Amino acid sequence: MGKAHFGLIGLGVMGENLVLNAERNGFSSVVYNRTYAKTQEFLAGRGAGKDIIGAETLPEFVAALERPRRILVMVKAGQPVDDMISTLSPLLEEGDLLIDGGNSLYTDTERRVAQLESQRFGFIGMGVSGGAKGALEGPSMMPGGTRAAYDAIESLLTAMAAKVSDGACVTYIGPGGAGHFVKTVHNGIEYGIEQILAEAYDLMKRVAGMDGTAMADVLDGWNQLEELSSFLVEITEVCLRTRDPEDGGDLVEKIVDAAGQKGTGLWTVISALEMGVPVPTIYAALNARVLSSLRSERIAAESILPAARPAQLPTRSFDLGDPASGMAPLRDATILACIASYAQGMALLQEASTLHDYKLNFPEIGRIWKGGCIIRARLLQRIQDAYNANAGLPNLMVDPWFAEQINRRLPALRQVVAGAALAGIPVPCLSSSLDYISSYGTGRLPQNLVQAMRDCFGSHTYERVDRAGSFHTEWL
């Protein structure tokens, strides 16, 4: 074949699937991997018979690409990306374009955009969501960088992206690290929803005494609802239905209760703290993963802190609802916690957009998350509608549709959190979501006393509700 349209560096699962996606959509490709044996294995296997060639060296790889070159880099975030850029840069020519498709820290992407644009190369930091299957069949993609760099690859990305009724699940996100920041927040929301569903599972198991099949049946019903229909609910049902091939029991019960994380949830929380945006549901989800990793300590503490353990609960010790009718209280609590996770993520995006002048298009973000990505859900249409109706919406929860959901379902969330607390069952995301909603909807919080204490011990001053200005009192 002639010069290839598209180049890929890094033949991990995501890289392989993305290049197969590009080739299927009419873009001939050249691939490079640090170990050439991996390249050969791919070309003899999944890449056989495709319009894809392999390169043994980077100079050979670069020479095989048509100009301007479009190169997708799928290597581990951090120093490996910088090392690859340093190695590739001397081989590139003006107008060539690099795309970092990994989960990079957005501030690293800001630096790389400035560095490469100064050398008259293009650089795109692009979040890719959808996992291995999405990468192959059509992911949601969040590219950031200069508009000119995006325009150079728009046709490629549009062809590769998942499709929904109102278009391809890709759009220009904004300058600098905007694309990677939006992907980071996407993952933070994902952390929240995964933990919310885990807490619902725990309550169904411990309180209602349900097995995997019974819980999966409830999830199947939830997935028919506009408010909960989503990829994550769908795969939760699949996990709960899956049997251990050795003994036929629920496979999920054989899995060690220590969850991993790859950093994006942490970055979401750190960014929120730095920007002064409350994200308690997302933080609780991250903290739950960290706590779960202390498994040996938790096992040892179980005998030392018996009061912390849930009592032996009789079935239906508090009301989660009837499984035959969808367990309404637990369903409503889950809906509101998911709304809180989305609301916190969108609020963080709003602050970042202002702080970094990203000029994020929130209806478009809602639109491209409707297909391909891990948090894809019918609820995203409502999020898209909310920001179309009010571009300056301060928080998703005050949109009329979302406010009605909260006002109607909040008693159920209170009931479930209170019942779990009395039973000794930790529900960090459900309880944090309740606190978030209750705090956001309260006109006067007790931080007036905090301000008084700060002024008392440190002369930090305070403001008054009855007159303007800054005040200090000699409290002692």
N, C-alpha and C positions, 0 to 999 in steps of 0.2 A: 504494500500500500504506500501512498505518498506520505507527506507529513501528517502527523496525528493532530486532531482538533484539540485534544485535552490530555493533560498529564496528571498522573496520580503518584504520590510518594507515600509509601506506608501500606503494606498489604495485610493489615489486621482484618478482622471480620468486617468492621465498618468500611474500611478502605476498599476491600474486595467488592462489597455490595454496592458501594457508590459508583465504582468504575463500571460494574456490570449494568447498573441503572443508566449511566451516561451512554454506554455503548448501545443498549437497547433502544435508546431514544435518538440514535443516529449520529452519535459523536464518536468517531474513531479515537482510540486512546493508546497511550504508551504508559507503562507502569515501571516503577523502580522500588526496590526494597533493599534495606541495608544488607540483608543476606540474599545473594542471588539465587540460592537454592529455593528460597520461598517463592521468588518470582517464577522460577521454572516449574515448581509444583503447581502454582496457580494456573499458568498457561497450559499445562498438561491436563489440568482438571477442570475447574469451573470456567476458566477462560478459553478452553479449547474451542476452536471453530468460531470465535468471536473476532471482531475487528479491533483486536488488542494485541500490541506487541510488547515485549519486555526489553529493558535496558540493563546491562550489567554495571555500567558506571554512570555517574551523574552527567558528565560531558556528553556521553552517548544519548542519555535521556533527553537532555536539553536540545541536542541537535535533531532529534526525531520529531520535534514539535513545530507546527506552523506558527508564524508570527502574526500578531503579538501572542506570545505564549500564555496559556492559561494553566496554572499548576495548582492542584489541590494537595495540600500537605496534611497528612493524617498520622502525626507522630504524637508522642506523649507531651502533654502541656508542660510549660516551663522552659528550662534550659535546652531540652532537645529541639524545641522550635527555634530558639535563637541560634543554636548550632547549625541547624539546617539552613536557616536564612544566611548565615555567614558563609557557608559552603557554596550555596547556590548563587549568591549575589554576583560574584565575579563572572559567572557564566551567562548572566542575563543581559538583555539589551533594553534600551529605552522603550517604555510602553508595555513590557512584559508584566504579568500579573500573578502574584502569589495569593493563595487562599488558605488560611488556617482554619480547618474544619473541626478542630478538636475543642475541648472545653477549656479554653484559656481564660486566665484572669483578665478582666477587661482593661485594667491599667497597663498590663503588658501589651495588649493590642493597641492601646493609644500610642505607646512608645514606638511600636513596630510600624504603625501607619506613618507616623512622622518621619521615622528613619528611612523607610523605603520610598516614600513620596519625594523626599529630598534628593534621592538618587534617580528620580524620574521613573521609578517602577510603581506599579499599583500594588496595593495590599488590602485584602479583605479579611476581616475577622468574622467568621460565620459560625453561629450556633447551628447544630444539626440535631434534631430530635426525632425519635421514632424507633430507636434501637436498631438491631440488625435487620429486622424485617422491613422497617420503614425505610432504611437506607436503600434497600433493594427495590422495593415496590413504590416508594414515594414518601420522602420525609417532609417535615416542616423545617424550613431553613430561614435563618435570621442573619442576613449579611449586613455588616457595617463597615464603613470606610468612606472614601470619597464617592460622590455620586457618579463621577466619570468611571471609576473602577467598577462600580456595580453595573453601569450601563454596558460595559464590555463583556459581562458574563450573564446578563439578564436572560438571554435566550436559552442558554445552557441550563440555568437554575430553574427557569419556568418549565422546561421540558422534564426535568428530573423530579420536581416537587410533587407531593400529593395534590390531588384535585378535589375541591368541594364545589358546591353549587354556584358559589360566587367567585371562583377562580382558583389559581394555583396557590399553594400554601407557602408562598415566598413573597417578600416585598423588600424594598430598600428600607432598612431600619433607621439608619442615621449615621453621622460621622464618627470617626475614631473607633472607640470600643463599644459603640452602641449595640451592635449585633451580639457580641459576647455578653454584654450586661443583660440584655433581654433574655438570652438563653440561661444565664445564671439564675435570674428570677423565676423563669419557667421551672427550673429544677427545684428552687425553693418551694414553690407552690406544690410541686410534685411530692416533695418530702412531706408536706403537711397532709395532703390527701391520702397518701399511703399509710401514715400513722393513724389518721382518723378511721380508715377502714380496718386497720389492725385492732384499734380499740373497740370498734363495733363487734368484730369477731370475738374478742376476748369476753365482752359482756354477754354475747349470745351463748358462748360456751360455758362460762362460769355461772352466770345467773339463770339462764333459761335451760341449761343442760343439753344444748343442741349438738348434734354431730355435724360432720362436714356436709353431708348431703342436705340436711335440714337448713343449715346456714346458706348453702349455695342456692337453695330454692328461694330464700328470702332475697338474696342478691340478684337473682334472676328477675324477680318482681321489681326491685329497685331500678334495675337497668332499663325498664320500660318507661320510667318516668322522665319527664323533661329535666327535672332538677338534678337527677342522679345518673342519667344515662351517659356512660363514659367508658373509655378504654380501661381505666383502672378498676372500675366496678366489674367490668366484663372479665378481666383476668383474675380478679379476686375470686369470682365464682368458679373459674376454671381451677385455680389452686385448691379451693375447698372441695371440689368434686374428685380430685385426683387421688387414686388409691396407691398405697405402697405395694409394689408387685410381689414383695416377699410374704406379707401376711394379710393383705387386703384392707388394712386399716387406713385411716386418713393420713396421707403422706405428710401433710403440713405438721402433724404432731410429732414427726420423727426429726424435724429440722431444728438445729441448735438455735436458741433464741438470742442470737447476737448479730445485729445488723451492721453491715458495712456502709461506708460512704466514701465518695471520691473527691469531696472538697467544695462542690458548687453550693451545697446547702450551707456550709460554713461561710463561704464568700457572701451569700445572700444575707446572712445574719450580721456579719462584720460590716458590710456596706450599709445595712439598715441602721446599725448603731452609729456609724460615722456620719450618716445623713440625718439622724434624729427622727427616724420613721419607726413606729412600733410595729413589730411583726411577731407577736407572742405565739401564734399558732405554729408558724414556721420554726421559731426558736425551740418550742416545746418538742417538735418532731425531731429536730437535730439533737436536742438534749436526750431524747428517748433512745436514739441510736447510740449515743456515747455511753449512757447508763447501761444499755444492754450489753455493751462490750465488756463490762465489769462482771462477767458471768461467774467467775470463780469466787469473787468477793460476795456477790449476791447469794450464792449457794451457801457460803459460810455464815453470812449474816442471818439467814433464815432461822437458824436455831437460836441465835442471840437476840433477835428482835421478833419474837412471835406475835407481838401486837401488830406488826406491820403486815402480817400475812392475812389474806382474806379468810374469813370464817368459813366453815363448811356450810355453804348456802343451800337451803332448800330450793327446789325449783320454784321459780317465780317469786323470789324473796322481795323483789320490787318490780314494778310493772314496766317491762320493755315493750309490751304490746303483743298481740296475737300473731304468731308466724303466718297463719293462714290469710291474714289481712295486711301483711307487710310490716308488722311490728311498728306501728305508727309513731310512738314516742321516740324509739331509737332511730327510725328513719328520719324524723324531723330534726333530731339532734345532729345526725350525720349531714343532712342538707345544710344546716346553718354553719357547722364547722367548716364544710367545704367552701361555702360562700365567704367565710372569714378568711380562709387561706387565699382565695382569689383576691379579695378586697385588699389584704395586706400587700400582696405582690404588686397589684396595680398601683397602690399608693406609693410604694417604693419606686416603681418606674416613673411615676409622675415627678417625684422629687429629683430623681437622677436626670430626668429630661430638662428640668429647670436648672439644676446645678451645672450640668455639662453642656447645656444648649443643644441637646440631641434633637429637639423638636419631634419627639415620638408621636406617631399616629396611632392612637389607642384603638380606634375601630379596626384598623388594619392588623394590629397585633392580635386582637381577638379573632379576626378572620383567619389569619394564617395558622392559629392554634386549633382551628376546628377540624383539621385533618392531618394525618401523618404523625403528629407528636404524641408524647406519652400522656399529656393532660387533655387530650382532645375529648370534648364533651359537648352535649347539646346546650349546656348552660352558657357556653361561649357565644352563642348567638345572642343571648340576653345581654352579655357583657358588651358585645359589639353594638347592639341597639342602644344601650345605656350611654355610651360615649358618642354615638351618632346624634343622640337627642340632646346631649349636654357635654360639649367638649371640655368645659371647665369643671366637670363633676369632681368635688373634693374627695369623695370616697364612694366606692361602689354601693355601700350600704344605704346611702340616702337617695339613690335612684328609686323612683316610685315602685317599680316591680320588685326590686330587692328589699326595699323597706317593708312592703306588704308581706313578703316571705318571712322576714325577721319578726315582725309584730305578731304574725299568726302562729309561728312555730316556736317562739322563744320559751313558752312554758314547758314544752317537752324537753328542750335542752337543759333547763334548770332541773327538771325532774330526774333526768338521767344522770346528770353530774352529781346531784345530791344523793341519789341512791347509790352510785358508785363509791362516793366518799364514805358513806355509812357502812358499806360492805367491805371497805378496804381494798377496792380495786383501782389501781392507778389509771386515770384517763387524762393524761397531760394535755393532749390537743383539744379534747372536748371541753375541759375546764378552762384552758387558756382562751379558747374561742368565746366561751361565755363571759369571761372577764373582759375580753376585748370589746365585745358588743355592748356589755353593760357600761363599761367605762366611756366608750365613744358616745353613747346615748345619754350620759349624765352631764348636766350643765355645770355642776360644781363638785369637784373632787377634793379629797382631804389634803392635797398638796399645799394648801395654805398653811397648814401646821408644819409641813416640811420646810417651807420658806421661813416661817418663824424660827424654827430650830437653827437653820443655816445662819440667819441673822444673829441669833443669840450666841452661837459659839464662834462664828467667823466674821461677823459684821458684813455679811454678803448683801445686805439691804433687801427690800421687798417693795412691791407695788401694792396700792390699795384699790379696792373696788369703788370707793366713793370720791376719789380725786386723783388727778394725774400726778406723776412724779415718782421718784425713788426715795424710799424712807429707811431709816435705821432707828431702832429702839435700844436703849440701855436696859436690857431685860434683867440683868443681875444687879 
